[in-house]
Amino acid sequence: MIETVAEIPSTNGALLARLGGGERLTEGDWLIADRQSAGRGRAGRAWSDGYGNFMGSTVVQLRAADPLPQTLALVAGLAAHEAVAALAPELQGLRLKWPNDLLVDEAKLAGILLERHGDAVVVGIGVNLAQAPDLADRATTSLAALGFTVSRDAFAAELAARFRDAVDRWHYGEWPLLRQQWLARALPTGTLVSVKDRDQGTIIGAFGGIDDDGVALLRLADGAVRAIHAGDIDMVGSHASGG
């Protein structure tokens, strides 16, 4: 079921409130807003509420045998990538960026926010279908600006189906294959990136993919490989080191 509301502070916030009130939310159901007055992204960033864009949230109920919950961000990104690619098949340069962004070349097209409540994870996804916010710290784009007209409702239906399939596979032991599919759509290994580390400031290295737990790997100039558990990865250019 897809529930649509005209305006809401935050779709993630609404589902978290329902969970907090004891409501049992069904996997596969979505709450989608025409506008969000207090949407948010990772690290407390504001989230654009551009009309015509996709802004929606759903819930994944965790089971005992599931992979680590952090891998759900990558599963959600894979579903979003597949939905965009299905509805804009001629789009070039569509890539996943760890842990939760969808880029076209170097411009952000979509973002994902996961928030946990007990044994449930609320997954919020925002996609710039009609317009892109003007952000000071990063380039952004929309499908409309790239010449692709995709309605919000058509995208919602496509994403819901792709997400349902990906999460079913995640529950039933296919995370290793999903990981490989994510890597095939991600920034190429060897891409030169920077990571903001809380303790050591900005670290630059070559993107080394992700490990079995979905943790990003950074190859440093001295050959060491560092695991990146949290933070923002930004491209600083290409590096033909392969991998």
Beta strands, then each sheet from edge to edge (+ up, - down):
strand 1: 2-8
strand 2: 30-36
strand 3: 54-61
strand 4: 94-97
strand 5: 101-104
strand 6: 107-117
strand 7: 120-127
strand 8: 192-197
strand 9: 201-210
strand 10: 216-219
strand 11: 225-228
strand 12: 233-237
sheet 1: 1+ 2+ 3- 7+ 6- 5+ 4-
sheet 2: 11+ 10- 9+ 8- 12+
end
